[in-house]
């Protein structure tokens, strides 16, 4: 599996934790973008969620793909946040840049 395929699989695994009505923090970067694409497919088939993006880049992708958005001010409590990591060691210690 190449790096992109691994990111898609990580995004798919994260999507498996999403249920109807959740308020989702959505990070920025290539793995988060894969998550947004997969999430948008579910939203198009009736999944009801609210996304709270961490950047304008993520917000723009969500808007383009039809993922409903809110802000952290409007939705201060989140059920799940999905983002990538820059590095992860064998002990699952991660670096987020």
C-alpha positions as CSV (number, residue, x, y, z in Angstrom):
1,X,0.0,0.0,0.0
2,X,1.3,3.4,-0.9
3,X,1.1,6.5,1.4
4,X,-2.1,7.8,-0.1
5,X,-3.8,4.4,0.2
6,X,-2.7,4.3,3.9
7,X,-4.3,7.8,4.4
8,X,-7.5,6.7,2.8
9,X,-7.6,3.6,5.1
10,X,-6.9,5.8,8.1
11,X,-9.7,8.1,7.1
12,X,-12.1,5.2,6.5
13,X,-11.3,3.8,10.0
14,X,-12.0,7.2,11.5
15,X,-15.3,7.4,9.6
16,X,-16.3,4.1,11.2
17,X,-16.5,6.0,14.5
18,X,-18.9,8.6,13.1
19,X,-22.6,8.3,13.9
20,X,-25.7,10.3,13.0
21,X,-26.0,13.7,14.8
22,X,-22.3,14.0,15.7
23,X,-20.4,17.3,15.9
24,X,-17.0,16.7,14.3
25,X,-13.8,18.6,14.6
26,X,-12.1,18.3,11.2
27,X,-8.4,18.9,10.9
28,X,-6.2,20.1,8.0
29,X,-3.9,18.2,5.7
30,X,-3.9,15.2,3.4
31,X,-5.4,12.6,5.7
32,X,-8.2,15.1,6.9
33,X,-9.0,15.8,3.2
34,X,-9.5,12.1,2.6
35,X,-11.8,12.0,5.6
36,X,-13.8,14.9,4.3
37,X,-14.2,13.2,0.9
38,X,-15.5,10.0,2.5
39,X,-17.6,11.9,5.0
40,X,-19.2,13.8,2.1
41,X,-20.3,10.6,0.5
42,X,-22.1,9.6,3.7
43,X,-23.7,13.0,4.1
44,X,-25.0,12.7,0.5
45,X,-26.7,9.5,1.5
46,X,-28.4,11.0,4.6
47,X,-25.9,11.0,7.4
48,X,-26.5,14.1,9.5
49,X,-23.4,15.7,11.0
50,X,-21.9,19.1,11.7
51,X,-18.3,19.8,10.9
52,X,-16.1,22.3,12.7
53,X,-13.0,22.8,10.5
54,X,-9.6,23.9,11.8
55,X,-8.8,25.9,8.7
56,X,-10.3,27.8,5.8
57,X,-8.8,25.2,3.5
58,X,-10.8,22.5,5.2
59,X,-13.9,24.7,5.4
60,X,-13.7,25.3,1.6
61,X,-13.4,21.6,0.9
62,X,-16.4,20.8,3.2
63,X,-18.5,23.5,1.5
64,X,-17.5,22.3,-2.0
65,X,-18.5,18.7,-1.1
66,X,-21.6,19.5,0.9
67,X,-20.6,18.8,4.5
68,X,-22.6,21.1,6.8
69,X,-20.3,23.4,8.9
70,X,-20.4,25.3,12.1
71,X,-17.7,27.2,14.1
72,X,-16.1,26.4,17.4
73,X,-17.9,29.4,18.9
74,X,-21.3,28.1,17.8
75,X,-20.4,24.4,18.6
76,X,-17.9,24.4,21.5
77,X,-18.5,20.7,22.4
78,X,-17.4,18.1,19.8
79,X,-18.1,14.4,19.8
80,X,-15.0,13.5,17.7
81,X,-12.1,15.2,16.1
82,X,-10.3,13.8,13.1
83,X,-6.8,14.9,12.0
84,X,-3.6,13.4,10.8
85,X,-0.2,13.3,12.5
86,X,3.2,14.1,11.1
87,X,5.0,11.3,12.8
88,X,4.0,8.3,15.0
89,X,6.4,6.1,16.8
90,X,6.0,2.4,17.9
91,X,4.7,3.6,21.3
92,X,2.0,5.6,19.5
93,X,3.5,8.9,20.5
94,X,2.7,11.4,17.8
95,X,3.9,14.7,16.5
96,X,1.4,17.1,15.2
97,X,3.0,20.1,13.4
